[in-house]
Amino acid sequence: MKTPPTKIINEEVKWDKTQTIVSKTDIHGTIIYANSAFTEACEYSAIELIGEPHNIIRHPDMPKAAFKALWDALKKGENYHAIVKNLTRTGRYYWVITDFTIDKDENGKVTGYTGRRKSIPKSIIEKIEPLYKTLLDIENLKGEKASELYFEGYLNEEIGKSYDEFVLDLFVEESLNQKKEGSAFKKGLNWFFFGDTDPQ
């Protein structure tokens, strides 16, 4: 496996934003499947991605507190939505909203996770980016625990909702701002990720 890029480029990668990025991991976050939209966006081949930890695409602008909240929810068996800035092989970035499905075997035992990701409008990025920068600054100056505590306090005191609910509200707000009939946002979050078919 080639090492991740050492030089970060402040440039968005070009990819087909109409597509849904899909990846599957085991319970430890190791990639076991990546579709073509994923490989196009992150600039790794499927062969390079399989067997690698999903954090191979973690962008240094992302605070660890956001990922801890994500994993805490998944480990409790709760589906989760997150807004994430990902890192490509060449050091570029792409922003997505993620919907997670918890995969289980016939006995109900969790076997892994399926993530579906879609591109999001700049308006949503502009609302979440300042929060992530604050969390990252706290993390760098005071440590991860301080960042986690601030994140929890911010959600409780300023938002009054969980992070998942906060993300969903950003999505709903954007959908209300979409005036064009037939917009993917107007059809709701479930349609946004799964189209006209029901999720498996």
Disulfide bonds with the S-S distance in Angstrom:
none
